[in-house]
Amino acid sequence: MDGGHALTEVSLSEVRDFAALGARWRGLEEKSDLSFFQSWTWIGCLPEERFPDPILAEARDAGEIVGLALFNRRRSVVRDRLFLSETGIPNLDRLAVEYNGPVVARGRSDVRDAILRTAASGYDLVLSGMTDSFSGLSAQTRLAPFARTDAGWFSRRSANTRQQIRRSDRACAAFGSLVASCAEDETTPHDWLDTMAGMHRATWNARGKPGSFADPFFGRFHHELIRRGMPRGETDLWRVTAGERTIGILYNFRYRGHVLAYQSGFAYDPATPRLKPGLTCHRIAIEACARDGMAVYNFLAGDDRYKRSLADGHDTMHWEIAGPWWSPRLLALRMRARAAHVRDALGGGT
């Protein structure tokens, strides 16, 4: 255990009072190194809807709270599951939690594993977007590219990327002067979020897909998140215009020196192939973050080409299922994985 600490207790209980939990969570936040997705701003947004059967894991050392994790329970005839910071309900989990994990006091990484081990002793765990693997059955590993927002960011881009950005900036400027605006009053961010949702939906519909905002809950959640996060400086909307034309809108989170590029809407124009609004908008946002003293601009999980071209490195996140070795669900998953491996080895995987 870290620093010789002795963990005295990890308990699991049903949540009956989210307001009281929020106060305890905020108290632990001040003593923790965590991501925006672990903050109460995110976790505590519409919690009654997102956690219809909530289970709290609480770790205490000498009576002091040193770890918290909020799960939603999905009951099953096989073995109940706990979803960490998620619901297990597909349309609600379109929110896509990343940089996930129990919230623990600084220097107490032992608490994280103790919480997960205790939860896994009675349930199967579904762990999405974990920054550290929990030795579970890996369902997926994804990279989250990030840029270091210092003065040398643009010069570190490849010659081709710099050329693409300059071409896009010139194509945008053909419609008028490029102007970036940040939503700062109470109503503008909500208006821009709706505008961005329409742009986002149009892009994905053109690809034959519904897009994130197809479910009304997604938009309703983020309007509430903006109401919670704006006063704390944790939600951020930028609009980039060229003359009278909106080139794009970025919806980002700001938390402890990190900017998380969560969602966006861009005005693509097939008649102007050199116009790459995503490159131009992210370039402007990264440079603004550098001026504001932010350290990292994180593109979140995904292997999109533009993310790789604008990034300096990446984090690795894990989607896992955990539980005891004898769990019927995990045994079945292992058998399927072995069968798939045998098929591939015999040349039958195509």
C-alpha positions, 0 to 999 in steps of 0.5 A: 500500500502507498506510504504505509497506509492501512485501509480500514474499510470499503463498504457498498451501499445504496444511494438515497440522497444525491445531495448529501453524496455530492457534498462528500464527493466535492470534499474528496475532489479537493484532496484528489487528482482526477479528471473532469469525468470523475468530478461531481459536475459530471457525475452529479448531473441528472443523477436520478436518471443516470443512476436508477439503481445506484450503488456507492463504494466508499473507502474510509481510513481512520474514519476519513473518506479516502475513496468514492465510486458511483455505480449503477446496478443492472440486475440479472438472473446470471449475476448482477452487474455494476457499471462504473460512472455509467448506467448500462442503458445504451441510450444514456451511455452515449455520453461516453465517459472517459478518464474514468475510475474511482475518486481517491485521495492523493497518494492512495492508489491502493484505494482504487484497487481495494474499491474495485476488488470489493465491488467485484466480489459481489458483482460483475463490473463494467469499467469504461474508459479506465486510464489504468487497467484493472486486470479484467477481461479487456473488451477494448483499448483505445488511444486518446491523442493530446496536444501540449499547448505551448508556444511551439505547438504549431512548429511541431506539426508535420509540414503537410499538416501545417500546409493543410491548416494554412490552406483551410484558414485561407479558404475560411477567410474567403468568406470574411475575417476569421473571428473566434468567440467564447460564450460567456453569458447565461444564454449564449452557450445554450443557443450555441449548443443547439446550433452545434447539435444541428451541425453535428446531426447534419454531418452524421446524417450525411454519413447515414448515421444518427449522431450523438444528438439523435436521442433527446436525453443527450442534449438535455444532459448537456444543457444541464451540464452547462448550467452546472459547469459554466459558473465553475469555469468547467464548460466551454463553447467556442464559435468560429466565424468567417464573416457572417458564416459560422465555420464551427462550434467546439464544446469543450471541458476545462479542468485543472489545466486540461481542455477536453475536446468533447463535441463539435459541429462544423460547416463542411462545404463540398464545393470548397475542398480546401476548407477543413473547418475542424483543423481551423477551429481546433488550431484556434482553440489550441492557441487560445488555450496556450494563451490562457495557460492551459497545459493540455488539449485532449482530443479524447478517444478515437483514431481520427486522422485529424487527431493524430496530426494535431497531437503530440502524444496519447493516453491509453484507455481501457474498456473492461469487464471484471469479476471473479474467475468463476463468473458465468458471464466472464467464463462465457466471454473467455470461451468465445475469445478462445474460440475466435482465437482458434478460428483465426489460427486455422484461417477461419476468421475471414 
